[in-house]
């Protein structure tokens, strides 16, 4: 009952959907230059030959799929790749990181006419769906055309699992469209099976296959020189309230370390002005990267509110706090700093990376802090004990490298579907 009702509502609700999108555009959450893509109107021609459509919702999912896309282009150069995402931030990042032969489009909003227009143009031979975004029309329309769908790096959190259990027929029908579901963990694969996936298994988490975040060499040298000799720590991918907490942690630590530098990278760069203003209002000397303000001798907090530079700041800070884990919920990807020799600290809620965070803690590759005071104590200990900091960072790097074979295992599972797509056959 729920799926037919949903599809009917999205069919007749075109004006309301357009109003919703207009409001998103006014808030900077839609790309005005490419808005037609959200309505299923392409801005690029379809490449000749077989085409794989890879969908990833946002930044984290798209980064985890990039190694897979790169291998597809390397190993199967005759096969084109279309990658879709739904956010402006992810589109900007993919502009620089997609390999040759792969194109990006915004995913159409989940209205049947938009999805059909998108499929009529792109005519994908295979769909690879990342993680957990089950939009009914975007799943059912390709399946109805006989296009195979594979869920890659699927994630079903305990909360999502409980929610879907209240809609068993709807989720079973959606999952029935997937020929194969590859879960991030054995628990994800088990939940997918319980919810109705015809075939689910786990071969590992593709987030382990992601390359270290890039950094501009000249910027790294210049900032390194500006920060040289100063103890420093990074609050990475922070959300509302966590920047102010980082400012108070700085004030605590700076009482004994007057040359301390705190680097804050907000998860959403557009918040940079408000973040810098709030920190300055608390009495801290703040420099803001997006405004071109340098790190001076008197700078206490550096707000790095630019796009795609997190890898630069992971390389500049030995001690890293993972945002969205202290005052927000879910956490951000701890493998990114782990690849770059960082000693990692995070708050109590890492539910978006529950399995990884649990295993990292068991390997002494990270530390969980309960609150702001505990965060200040943990950062202070690591700043004062370089040997302990190096041990934590080494454990994190070893942990991040432990599942380097996951990409090969995933491609082995995808091989039959890729072969069928390359031959133009539909299973």
C-alpha positions as CSV (number, residue, x, y, z in Angstrom):
1,X,0.0,0.0,0.0
2,X,2.7,2.5,0.9
3,X,4.7,2.3,-2.3
4,X,1.7,2.9,-4.7
5,X,0.6,5.7,-2.5
6,X,4.1,7.2,-2.5
7,X,4.3,7.0,-6.3
8,X,0.9,8.6,-6.7
9,X,1.7,11.4,-4.4
10,X,5.0,12.2,-6.1
11,X,3.3,12.0,-9.5
12,X,0.6,14.6,-8.7
13,X,2.8,16.6,-6.4
14,X,5.0,18.3,-9.1
15,X,4.2,21.9,-8.1
16,X,5.0,21.2,-4.4
17,X,8.3,19.4,-5.4
18,X,9.3,22.4,-7.5
19,X,8.5,24.7,-4.6
20,X,10.6,22.6,-2.3
21,X,13.5,22.6,-4.8
22,X,13.2,26.4,-5.2
23,X,13.6,26.8,-1.4
24,X,16.6,24.6,-1.4
25,X,18.2,26.6,-4.2
26,X,17.6,29.8,-2.2
27,X,19.6,28.3,0.7
28,X,22.4,27.3,-1.7
29,X,21.6,23.6,-1.5
30,X,20.9,23.3,-5.3
31,X,23.1,24.2,-8.2
32,X,21.3,26.9,-10.3
33,X,23.5,26.2,-13.4
34,X,22.6,22.5,-13.4
35,X,19.1,22.6,-11.9
36,X,17.6,20.8,-14.9
37,X,19.5,17.7,-14.0
38,X,17.4,17.4,-10.9
39,X,14.4,17.2,-13.2
40,X,15.9,14.4,-15.2
41,X,17.1,16.6,-18.0
42,X,20.7,15.8,-19.0
43,X,23.4,18.3,-19.5
44,X,25.8,15.8,-21.2
45,X,25.4,13.4,-24.1
46,X,25.3,9.7,-23.3
47,X,28.6,8.1,-24.2
48,X,28.7,5.3,-26.7
49,X,28.8,1.7,-25.6
50,X,27.8,0.0,-22.3
51,X,27.2,2.3,-19.4
52,X,27.3,1.7,-15.6
53,X,25.3,4.1,-13.5
54,X,26.9,4.6,-10.0
55,X,24.8,6.4,-7.5
56,X,26.1,7.9,-4.2
57,X,24.0,10.2,-2.1
58,X,26.6,12.7,-0.8
59,X,30.2,13.3,-0.1
60,X,31.0,10.4,2.1
61,X,29.3,7.8,-0.1
62,X,30.8,9.3,-3.3
63,X,34.4,9.2,-1.9
64,X,34.0,5.6,-0.9
65,X,32.9,4.7,-4.4
66,X,35.7,6.6,-6.2
67,X,38.2,3.6,-6.0
68,X,35.6,1.4,-7.6
69,X,34.9,3.9,-10.4
70,X,38.6,4.3,-11.0
71,X,39.1,0.5,-11.3
72,X,36.1,0.2,-13.6
73,X,37.6,2.7,-15.9
74,X,41.0,1.1,-15.7
75,X,40.0,-2.5,-16.1
76,X,37.1,-1.9,-18.5
77,X,37.9,1.1,-20.6
78,X,35.2,0.4,-23.2
79,X,32.6,0.8,-20.4
80,X,31.4,4.3,-19.5
81,X,30.6,5.3,-16.0
82,X,27.8,7.8,-15.0
83,X,28.0,8.9,-11.4
84,X,25.2,10.7,-9.7
85,X,25.0,12.5,-6.4
86,X,22.4,14.8,-4.8
87,X,24.4,17.5,-3.2
88,X,26.3,20.6,-4.4
89,X,29.3,19.7,-2.2
90,X,29.7,16.2,-3.6
91,X,29.5,17.5,-7.2
92,X,32.3,20.0,-6.6
93,X,34.5,17.3,-5.1
94,X,33.8,14.9,-8.0
95,X,34.7,17.6,-10.5
96,X,38.4,17.2,-9.5
97,X,38.4,13.5,-8.6
98,X,36.5,11.5,-11.2
99,X,38.7,9.7,-13.6
100,X,38.6,10.2,-17.4
101,X,35.7,8.5,-19.0
102,X,33.4,9.0,-16.0
103,X,30.8,11.8,-16.0
104,X,28.8,13.3,-13.1
105,X,25.2,14.3,-13.1
106,X,22.9,15.3,-10.3
107,X,20.5,12.5,-9.5
108,X,16.9,13.3,-10.5
109,X,14.4,14.0,-7.7
110,X,12.4,10.9,-7.0
111,X,9.4,11.7,-9.2
112,X,8.4,9.1,-11.8
113,X,8.5,11.5,-14.8
114,X,11.9,12.9,-13.8
115,X,13.3,9.4,-13.3
116,X,11.9,8.1,-16.6
117,X,13.3,11.1,-18.5
118,X,16.7,10.4,-16.9
119,X,16.6,6.7,-17.8
120,X,15.4,7.3,-21.4
121,X,18.5,9.4,-22.0
122,X,21.2,7.5,-20.2
123,X,19.9,3.9,-20.8
124,X,22.3,2.4,-18.2
125,X,23.2,-1.3,-18.5
126,X,23.9,-1.8,-14.8
127,X,23.1,0.3,-11.7
128,X,25.5,0.3,-8.6
129,X,23.7,1.8,-5.7
130,X,25.8,3.0,-2.7
131,X,25.0,2.4,1.0
132,X,21.4,3.0,2.0
133,X,19.4,5.6,0.0
134,X,16.3,3.6,-1.1
135,X,14.2,6.1,-3.2
136,X,11.2,4.1,-4.5
137,X,11.0,5.5,-8.1
138,X,14.8,5.5,-8.5
139,X,14.9,1.9,-7.5
140,X,11.7,0.5,-9.1
141,X,11.9,2.2,-12.5
142,X,15.3,0.7,-13.5
143,X,14.2,-2.7,-12.1
144,X,11.0,-2.5,-14.1
145,X,13.1,-2.0,-17.3
146,X,15.1,-5.1,-16.5
147,X,18.2,-3.2,-15.6
148,X,20.2,-5.1,-12.9
149,X,20.8,-3.2,-9.7
150,X,23.5,-4.1,-7.1
151,X,23.7,-2.5,-3.7
152,X,27.3,-1.8,-2.9
153,X,28.7,-1.1,0.6
154,X,25.1,-1.3,1.9
155,X,24.5,0.0,5.3
156,X,21.4,-0.6,7.5
157,X,21.8,1.1,10.9
158,X,19.9,-0.4,13.8
159,X,17.6,2.7,13.8
160,X,16.9,2.3,10.0
161,X,16.4,-1.5,10.5
162,X,13.8,-0.8,13.2
163,X,12.0,1.7,11.0
164,X,11.9,-0.5,8.0
165,X,10.6,-3.4,10.1
166,X,7.4,-1.3,10.5
167,X,7.1,-1.3,6.7
168,X,8.0,-4.9,5.8
169,X,6.1,-5.1,2.5
170,X,7.5,-1.8,1.2
171,X,11.2,-2.5,2.0
172,X,10.9,-6.1,0.7
173,X,9.6,-4.8,-2.6
174,X,12.4,-2.3,-2.9
175,X,15.1,-4.8,-2.0
176,X,13.6,-7.3,-4.5
177,X,14.8,-5.0,-7.2
178,X,18.4,-5.7,-6.3
179,X,20.1,-8.7,-7.8
180,X,22.7,-8.6,-5.1
181,X,23.2,-6.6,-1.9
182,X,26.8,-6.3,-0.6
183,X,26.7,-5.1,3.0
184,X,29.5,-3.1,4.7
185,X,29.5,-5.6,7.6
186,X,28.1,-9.0,8.3
187,X,25.5,-7.3,10.5
188,X,24.4,-5.1,7.6
189,X,24.1,-8.2,5.3
190,X,22.0,-10.0,7.9
191,X,19.7,-7.0,8.3
192,X,19.3,-6.8,4.5
193,X,18.4,-10.5,4.4
194,X,15.8,-10.1,7.2
195,X,14.3,-7.1,5.4
196,X,13.8,-9.2,2.2
197,X,17.0,-8.9,0.1
198,X,17.0,-12.0,-2.2
199,X,20.8,-12.3,-2.0
200,X,22.9,-10.5,0.6
201,X,26.5,-11.0,1.7
202,X,29.5,-9.1,3.0
203,X,33.0,-8.9,1.4
204,X,34.2,-5.9,3.4
205,X,33.8,-2.2,3.6
206,X,34.8,-0.1,0.6
207,X,35.7,2.8,2.8
208,X,38.9,0.9,3.5
209,X,39.8,1.1,-0.2
210,X,39.6,4.9,-0.4
211,X,42.9,6.7,-1.2
212,X,44.2,9.2,1.3
213,X,42.6,12.6,0.9
214,X,44.6,14.8,-1.4
215,X,46.5,18.0,-0.6
216,X,48.1,20.7,-2.6
217,X,51.8,20.5,-2.1
218,X,52.5,24.2,-2.3
219,X,49.7,25.0,0.2
220,X,51.0,22.3,2.6
221,X,54.5,23.8,2.5
222,X,53.2,27.3,3.0
223,X,50.9,26.5,5.9
224,X,53.5,24.2,7.5
225,X,55.9,27.1,7.5
226,X,53.3,29.4,9.1
227,X,52.5,26.9,11.8
228,X,56.0,25.6,12.3
229,X,57.0,24.9,15.9
230,X,53.5,25.5,17.3
231,X,51.6,22.7,19.1
232,X,48.3,22.2,17.2
233,X,45.2,20.1,17.0
234,X,42.4,19.8,14.5
235,X,38.6,19.7,15.0
236,X,37.5,18.1,11.7
237,X,34.1,18.0,10.0
238,X,32.5,19.8,12.9
239,X,28.7,20.5,13.2
240,X,26.8,23.2,15.0
241,X,28.0,23.7,18.6
242,X,31.2,21.6,18.2
243,X,33.2,24.7,17.0
244,X,32.3,26.6,20.1
245,X,33.3,23.5,22.2
246,X,36.6,23.4,20.3
247,X,37.1,27.1,21.2
248,X,36.5,26.4,24.9
249,X,38.9,23.4,24.7
250,X,41.5,25.8,23.2
251,X,41.0,28.2,26.1
252,X,41.6,25.4,28.6
253,X,44.7,24.1,26.9
254,X,46.2,27.4,26.1
255,X,46.5,28.3,29.8
256,X,49.5,26.0,29.9
257,X,50.4,26.1,26.1
258,X,50.2,29.8,25.1
259,X,51.4,29.1,21.5
260,X,48.7,26.5,20.9
261,X,46.9,26.6,17.5
262,X,43.5,25.1,17.1
263,X,42.3,24.3,13.5
264,X,38.6,24.0,12.9
265,X,37.2,22.6,9.6
266,X,33.4,22.9,9.6
267,X,31.7,20.0,7.8
268,X,29.7,22.6,5.8
269,X,32.0,25.3,4.5
270,X,29.2,27.8,4.1
271,X,29.0,28.0,7.9
272,X,32.5,29.4,8.1
273,X,31.6,33.0,8.5
274,X,29.2,32.3,11.4
275,X,31.7,29.9,13.0
276,X,34.5,32.4,12.9
277,X,32.2,35.1,14.3
278,X,31.1,32.9,17.2
279,X,34.6,32.0,18.1
280,X,35.8,35.7,17.9
281,X,32.8,36.7,20.1
282,X,34.2,34.4,22.7
283,X,37.4,36.4,22.8
284,X,39.6,34.2,20.6
285,X,41.9,35.6,17.9
286,X,40.5,33.9,14.7
287,X,41.7,33.7,11.2
288,X,39.4,32.5,8.4
289,X,40.8,30.7,5.4
290,X,38.0,31.5,3.0
291,X,38.5,35.2,3.7
292,X,42.2,34.9,2.8
293,X,43.4,35.6,6.4
294,X,46.8,34.1,7.2
295,X,47.9,32.2,10.2
296,X,49.8,34.8,12.1
297,X,51.8,34.5,15.3
298,X,48.8,35.7,17.4
299,X,46.2,33.5,15.7
300,X,44.6,31.2,18.2
301,X,42.0,29.5,16.0
302,X,42.2,28.9,12.2
303,X,38.8,28.3,10.6
304,X,39.5,26.4,7.4
305,X,36.1,26.9,5.6
306,X,37.1,25.9,2.1
307,X,36.0,23.0,-0.1
308,X,38.0,19.8,-0.5
309,X,41.0,20.7,1.7
310,X,40.5,18.4,4.6
311,X,43.4,16.2,3.5
312,X,45.7,19.3,3.8
313,X,44.8,19.8,7.4
314,X,45.0,16.2,8.4
315,X,48.6,16.4,7.2
316,X,49.2,19.5,9.3
317,X,47.8,18.2,12.6
318,X,49.0,15.2,14.6
319,X,46.0,15.2,16.9
320,X,42.5,15.1,15.4
321,X,39.0,15.2,16.8
322,X,36.3,13.7,14.6
323,X,33.2,15.9,14.4
324,X,29.5,15.1,14.5
325,X,30.3,12.8,17.5
326,X,30.2,15.1,20.5
327,X,27.2,17.5,20.2
328,X,25.8,16.0,17.0
329,X,25.2,12.4,16.2
330,X,26.6,9.8,13.9
331,X,30.3,10.8,13.5
332,X,32.3,11.3,10.4
333,X,34.7,8.9,8.7
334,X,37.6,8.1,11.0
335,X,39.5,6.2,8.3
336,X,40.4,9.5,6.5
337,X,42.6,10.8,9.3
338,X,43.8,7.2,10.0
339,X,45.4,7.0,6.5
340,X,47.3,10.2,7.3
341,X,49.1,9.4,10.5
342,X,46.7,11.2,12.9
343,X,46.1,10.3,16.6
344,X,42.3,10.2,16.6
345,X,39.8,11.3,19.3
346,X,36.0,11.3,18.9
347,X,32.9,11.8,21.0
348,X,30.5,9.1,22.2
349,X,28.2,8.9,19.1
350,X,29.9,7.3,16.1
351,X,26.8,5.3,15.0
352,X,27.4,6.1,11.3
353,X,30.7,4.2,11.6
354,X,29.8,1.9,14.5
355,X,31.7,-1.2,13.4
356,X,34.8,0.8,12.4
357,X,34.8,2.9,15.6
358,X,34.4,-0.2,17.8
359,X,37.3,-2.1,16.0
360,X,39.5,1.0,16.1
361,X,39.0,1.4,19.8
362,X,39.9,-2.3,20.3
363,X,43.1,-1.8,18.4
364,X,44.0,1.3,20.5
365,X,43.8,3.3,17.3
366,X,41.3,5.9,18.7
367,X,40.0,7.2,21.9
368,X,36.4,8.0,22.9
369,X,35.6,11.0,25.1
370,X,32.3,11.6,26.8
371,X,32.2,15.3,26.9
372,X,34.1,18.6,26.4
373,X,36.2,18.3,29.5
374,X,37.3,14.8,28.5
375,X,38.1,16.1,25.0
376,X,40.4,18.8,26.5
377,X,42.1,16.2,28.7
378,X,42.7,13.7,25.8
379,X,44.0,16.4,23.4
380,X,46.3,17.8,26.1
381,X,47.7,14.3,26.9
382,X,48.5,13.7,23.3
383,X,50.1,17.1,22.7
384,X,52.3,16.6,25.8
385,X,53.3,13.0,24.9
386,X,54.6,12.8,21.3
387,X,55.5,9.1,21.7
388,X,52.0,8.2,22.7
389,X,50.7,10.3,19.9
390,X,52.9,8.5,17.4
391,X,51.8,5.1,18.8
392,X,48.1,6.0,18.4
393,X,48.7,7.3,14.9
394,X,50.6,4.2,13.9
395,X,47.9,1.9,15.2
396,X,45.3,3.9,13.2
397,X,47.4,3.7,10.0
398,X,47.8,0.0,10.4
399,X,44.1,-0.5,11.0
400,X,43.2,1.5,7.9
401,X,45.5,-0.6,5.8
402,X,44.2,-3.9,7.1
403,X,41.4,-4.4,4.6
404,X,43.1,-3.3,1.4
405,X,41.8,-6.3,-0.5
406,X,38.1,-5.2,-0.2
407,X,38.1,-3.6,-3.6
408,X,39.3,-6.7,-5.4
409,X,36.7,-8.8,-3.5
410,X,33.9,-6.4,-4.5
411,X,34.9,-6.4,-8.1
412,X,34.9,-10.2,-8.1
413,X,31.3,-10.1,-6.9
414,X,30.4,-7.5,-9.6
415,X,32.2,-9.3,-12.4
416,X,29.1,-11.4,-13.7
417,X,27.0,-8.3,-13.8
418,X,29.7,-6.2,-15.5
419,X,30.3,-9.0,-18.1
420,X,26.6,-9.0,-18.8
421,X,26.5,-5.2,-19.1
422,X,29.5,-5.2,-21.4
423,X,27.8,-7.8,-23.7
424,X,24.5,-6.0,-23.7
425,X,22.7,-8.9,-22.1
426,X,20.2,-8.6,-19.3
427,X,20.1,-11.5,-16.8
